Amino acid sequence: MQPIPPQDAGNAPDHDSYDADEENRLGMMYSSGEGVPQDWAQAKYWFRRAAEKGHANAQFNLGVIYGNGRRTQDYAHALLWYRKAAAQGHPKAQFNLGLMYGNGQGVPQDHAQARAWYTSAAEAGHAGAQNNLGLIYVNGLGVAPDPAAALHWFSLAAAQNDAAAQNNLGMMHGAGKGTTQDHAQAAQWYRKAADAGYALAQTNLAALYENGQGVPADMDQALAWYRRAAEGGSTRAQFRMAQIYDGGEGVARDAAQAITWYCRAAEGGHVEAQFRLGLRYDNGQDVRRDAAQALSWYRRAAEGGHARAQFNAGVMHAQGEGAEMDLVQAWVWLDRAAHRDVETAARARREAESRMSPEQMARARELAQQGARPASEGSGA
């Protein structure tokens, strides 16, 4: 069968001669670029023709195009087509509906609905749904926590070599949730996922080697697994690599390596790494002192909820270090730190307040009440 673009229909056989399976295959060819130039408009056209004939796979594929934003993201139409496919027992469509309800995509977040759709897909053998159902039960999302049920679903998914489920099963055994605590069992499951390249499991396995839990203590093995996880993008592993090189734990201290890994973890959003990088630039420790860089990293950590970073950012704004003095920003950050019981934050907030105009104070209180990220208000002088 040769793919016939819709715009060439005048020179092509009657499209109505194609059955739904053929139309779905044409959609797959255009979406993957198999034998034809990749063309999402053509893929959508053919999937829709098959979907409107009740073809479940085509309905699912059309939902994916809408949900993933091929051409235009449209969650409402994604939901429509996923529901049609799910009603025919399509496990992948049921799983994607679970994701959309769990994440609040196109619908209000609804963990009960997510659980219902995950259950349908999980009972049909969908490993991702089994894993996500396990997460719902272990975290008590819209249902009472049920570690035994979580263990059951993680086990089914892990048996299908789902790396996330294998890691989660390792965590259950390591914490003794739904089963007897068994670090050796945890290590076995972490290794299965780690060997498959799952960075979180590599990090967890490294921690077991570092602490001698379930495996003989072996810092060389720990460092090797941390490095694999860190190279794979695990910010937790990157941060631990930084700590190891910073403190010379089982290796010669290497300040340059420590800074490199702190930077990678910080850029990836690791809040504690952002704070520590701020401290280094603030104090000139292992790097040239740079107040602007210090403030930038403190701000990023502060926005992530780090109380000490909120305090330090507030102090720097109040003193005009790293940026033009801004008492509104200073007050808002110090207020947040004070509410987190950071020592001296309340006093520093009062000192900033004593230097502020009524207008600045009103703006600062407004931002604090909104819980908004403070934006620059210009000079507070």
C-alpha positions in Angstrom: 0.0 0.0 0.0 1.4 3.4 -1.0 0.7 6.4 1.3 -1.4 8.9 -0.6 -1.3 12.5 0.8 -4.8 14.1 1.1 -3.8 16.9 -1.2 -3.1 14.4 -3.9 -6.4 12.7 -3.6 -7.5 13.8 -7.0 -4.9 11.6 -8.6 -5.2 8.8 -6.0 -7.5 5.8 -5.4 -10.7 6.6 -3.5 -9.7 7.0 0.2 -12.9 5.3 1.2 -11.4 2.1 -0.2 -9.0 2.1 2.8 -10.0 0.3 5.9 -9.3 1.5 9.4 -6.2 -0.7 9.8 -4.7 0.7 6.6 -5.5 4.3 7.6 -3.9 3.8 11.0 -0.8 2.3 9.4 -0.6 5.3 7.1 -0.8 7.5 10.2 2.1 5.5 11.8 4.2 5.9 8.6 3.8 9.7 8.5 4.3 10.1 12.3 7.5 8.0 12.3 8.8 9.1 8.8 8.9 5.4 7.8 9.2 5.3 4.0 7.9 8.9 3.7 8.9 12.3 5.0 7.7 12.8 8.5 4.5 14.9 8.4 2.4 15.4 11.5 -0.5 16.9 9.5 -0.7 13.8 7.4 -0.4 11.6 10.4 -3.2 13.4 12.1 -5.4 13.2 9.0 -5.0 9.4 8.7 -5.3 8.7 12.4 -8.5 10.7 12.5 -10.1 8.8 9.6 -9.4 5.5 11.3 -10.3 6.9 14.8 -13.7 8.0 13.5 -14.3 4.4 12.4 -13.8 3.3 15.9 -10.2 2.0 15.6 -8.8 2.0 19.2 -5.1 2.3 18.3 -5.8 5.2 16.0 -7.9 6.9 18.7 -5.0 6.5 21.0 -2.5 7.7 18.4 -4.6 10.8 17.7 -4.8 11.5 21.5 -1.0 11.3 21.6 -0.7 13.9 18.8 -3.0 16.3 20.6 -1.5 15.6 24.1 2.1 16.0 23.0 1.5 19.2 21.2 2.4 18.0 17.7 1.4 21.1 15.7 -0.9 22.4 18.5 -1.3 21.0 22.0 -4.9 20.4 22.9 -5.6 18.5 26.1 -9.4 18.6 25.6 -9.1 16.6 22.3 -6.4 14.4 23.8 -8.8 13.5 26.6 -11.6 12.9 24.1 -9.7 10.4 22.0 -8.0 8.7 25.0 -11.5 8.1 26.5 -12.8 6.6 23.3 -9.8 4.2 23.1 -9.9 3.5 26.9 -13.6 2.6 26.6 -12.5 -0.2 24.2 -10.0 -1.5 26.8 -6.9 0.2 25.3 -4.3 0.0 28.2 -2.0 2.7 26.9 -5.0 5.1 26.6 -6.1 4.2 30.1 -2.6 4.8 31.4 -2.4 8.2 29.7 -5.8 9.2 31.2 -4.4 8.3 34.6 -1.4 10.5 33.9 -3.6 13.4 32.9 -5.9 13.2 35.9 -2.9 12.6 38.2 -1.0 15.7 36.8 -4.1 17.9 36.3 -3.5 18.2 32.5 -6.7 19.5 30.8 -8.8 18.5 33.9 -8.7 19.3 37.6 -6.2 17.1 39.4 -8.1 14.0 40.6 -6.2 11.2 42.2 -9.3 9.0 42.5 -9.8 9.2 38.7 -6.1 8.6 38.2 -6.2 5.6 40.4 -9.3 4.2 38.5 -7.6 4.5 35.1 -4.3 3.2 36.3 -6.1 0.2 37.8 -7.8 -0.6 34.5 -4.4 -0.4 32.7 -2.5 -2.2 35.4 -5.0 -5.1 35.5 -4.4 -5.4 31.7 -0.7 -5.8 32.4 0.6 -2.2 31.7 3.9 -2.0 33.7 3.9 1.8 33.9 0.4 1.8 35.3 1.3 -0.8 37.8 4.3 1.3 38.9 2.2 4.5 39.2 -0.6 2.6 41.0 2.1 1.5 43.5 3.1 5.1 44.0 -0.5 6.1 44.6 -0.8 3.5 47.4 2.6 4.1 49.0 2.0 7.9 49.1 -1.7 7.8 49.9 -2.8 9.9 47.0 -6.6 10.1 47.2 -6.6 6.9 49.2 -5.4 5.6 52.5 -1.7 4.6 52.4 -1.5 0.9 51.7 2.1 -0.4 51.6 1.1 -4.0 50.9 -0.9 -2.9 47.8 2.0 -0.7 46.7 4.4 -3.7 47.1 2.0 -5.9 45.0 1.9 -3.5 42.1 5.6 -2.6 42.2 6.4 -6.3 42.1 4.2 -6.9 39.1 5.8 -4.0 37.2 9.3 -5.0 38.3 8.7 -8.5 37.0 8.3 -6.9 33.6 11.7 -5.2 34.0 10.2 -1.8 34.6 13.3 0.0 36.0 11.3 2.6 38.0 9.3 -0.2 39.7 12.5 -2.1 40.4 13.9 0.9 42.1 10.7 1.5 44.0 10.6 -2.1 45.1 14.2 -1.7 46.4 13.1 1.3 48.4 10.2 -0.6 49.9 12.5 -3.4 51.0 15.1 -0.9 52.3 12.6 0.9 54.3 10.6 -2.1 55.4 7.3 -0.8 53.9 4.8 -3.6 53.2 7.5 -6.2 54.0 10.3 -6.9 56.4 13.2 -4.6 56.1 15.9 -6.3 54.0 18.8 -4.3 52.6 20.1 -7.2 50.7 16.8 -7.5 48.8 16.9 -3.8 48.3 20.4 -4.0 46.8 19.3 -6.7 44.4 16.4 -4.6 43.0 18.5 -1.5 42.8 21.1 -3.4 40.9 18.6 -4.6 38.3 17.4 -1.1 37.7 21.0 0.4 37.9 22.3 -2.1 35.3 19.5 -0.9 33.0 20.8 2.7 33.4 18.2 4.0 35.9 20.0 6.9 37.6 18.0 7.0 40.8 18.7 3.3 41.4 22.4 3.8 40.7 22.4 6.5 43.4 20.5 4.3 45.8 22.9 1.4 45.2 25.9 3.7 45.6 24.5 4.7 49.0 24.3 1.1 50.1 27.9 0.5 49.1 28.9 3.6 50.9 27.2 2.6 54.1 27.7 -1.1 53.9 24.0 -1.9 53.9 23.0 -5.2 52.3 26.4 -5.3 50.5 30.0 -5.0 51.8 31.1 -1.4 52.4 33.1 -0.4 49.3 33.8 3.2 48.7 35.3 2.5 45.3 32.0 0.8 44.2 30.0 3.7 45.8 32.0 6.3 43.9 31.7 4.3 40.6 27.9 4.1 41.0 27.6 7.7 42.1 29.6 8.8 39.0 27.4 6.7 36.6 24.3 8.2 38.2 25.8 11.7 38.2 26.7 11.4 34.5 23.2 10.2 33.9 21.8 13.4 35.3 20.9 12.5 38.9 21.3 15.8 40.9 21.4 13.8 44.1 24.4 11.9 42.9 26.0 15.0 41.5 25.7 16.6 44.9 27.1 13.6 46.7 30.1 13.6 44.2 30.7 17.2 45.2 30.6 16.3 48.9 33.0 13.4 48.4 35.6 15.5 46.6 35.0 18.5 48.9 35.6 16.4 52.0 38.2 14.0 50.6 36.0 11.0 51.5 37.8 8.0 50.2 39.5 10.1 47.6 42.1 12.9 47.7 40.4 16.2 48.2 39.9 18.0 44.9 38.3 21.4 45.1 38.0 21.8 41.3 36.1 18.5 41.1 33.9 19.6 44.0 33.0 22.9 42.4 32.3 21.2 39.1 29.8 18.8 40.7 28.2 21.4 42.8 27.7 23.5 39.7 26.1 20.5 37.8 23.8 19.7 40.7 22.9 23.4 41.2 22.2 23.9 37.5 19.9 20.8 37.7 17.9 22.4 40.5 19.4 20.8 43.6 18.6 23.4 46.2 21.3 22.6 48.7 23.9 22.6 46.0 22.7 26.1 44.9 23.1 27.3 48.5 26.5 25.9 48.9 27.7 27.4 45.6 26.3 30.7 46.9 28.4 30.3 50.0 31.5 29.6 48.0 31.2 32.7 45.9 30.2 34.7 48.9 33.3 33.7 50.9 35.7 33.2 48.0 36.2 29.5 49.0 37.9 27.6 46.2 36.6 30.2 43.7 37.2 33.9 43.2 34.8 35.9 45.4 31.9 37.1 43.3 29.0 38.8 45.1 26.8 38.8 42.1 27.2 35.1 41.6 26.7 34.5 45.3 23.4 36.4 45.2 22.3 34.7 42.1 22.7 31.2 43.6 21.3 32.3 47.0 18.2 33.6 45.1 17.8 30.3 43.2 18.0 28.3 46.4 15.7 30.7 48.2 13.1 30.3 45.5 13.4 26.6 46.1 12.5 27.1 49.8 16.0 27.1 51.4 15.7 29.1 54.6 19.3 30.0 55.0 19.5 31.1 51.4 16.4 33.2 51.9 18.2 34.9 54.9 21.5 35.4 53.0 19.7 36.8 49.9 17.8 39.2 52.1 20.9 40.4 53.8 22.7 41.0 50.5 19.8 42.9 49.1 19.7 45.0 52.2 23.4 45.8 52.0 23.5 46.2 48.2 25.9 43.4 47.7 25.8 41.6 44.4 23.1 44.0 43.1 21.7 47.4 43.7 20.3 47.8 47.2 16.6 46.8 47.2 14.9 46.9 50.6 11.6 45.5 49.3 13.3 42.3 48.2 15.4 42.3 51.4 12.3 42.5 53.6 10.4 39.8 51.7 13.3 37.3 51.8 14.0 38.1 55.5 10.4 37.7 56.3 10.3 34.3 54.7 13.5 33.3 56.6 12.0 34.6 59.9 8.9 32.4 59.4 11.3 29.5 59.0 12.8 30.4 62.4 16.2 31.4 61.0 18.2 32.9 63.8 18.5 36.7 63.6 16.2 36.9 60.5 13.5 38.7 62.4 16.0 41.3 63.7 17.4 41.8 60.2 13.9 42.2 58.9 13.2 44.9 61.5 16.4 46.7 60.6 15.4 46.7 56.9 11.9 47.9 57.8 13.3 50.9 59.7 14.9 52.1 56.5 11.8 51.7 54.3 9.3 54.2 53.1 5.6 53.5 53.7 5.2 52.8 50.0 8.0 50.2 50.0 6.6 48.6 53.2 3.2 48.3 51.6 4.7 46.7 48.5 6.8 44.3 50.6 3.8 43.2 52.6 1.7 42.8 49.5 4.3 40.5 48.0 4.7 38.6 51.2 0.9 38.0 51.5 0.8 36.8 47.8 3.7 34.5 48.4 5.1 35.8 45.2 8.7 35.7 44.1 9.9 39.2 44.8 10.9 41.1 41.7 13.3 44.0 41.7 11.9 47.2 42.9 15.0 49.3 42.2 17.0 51.2 44.7 15.9 51.2 48.3 18.1 54.1 49.2 
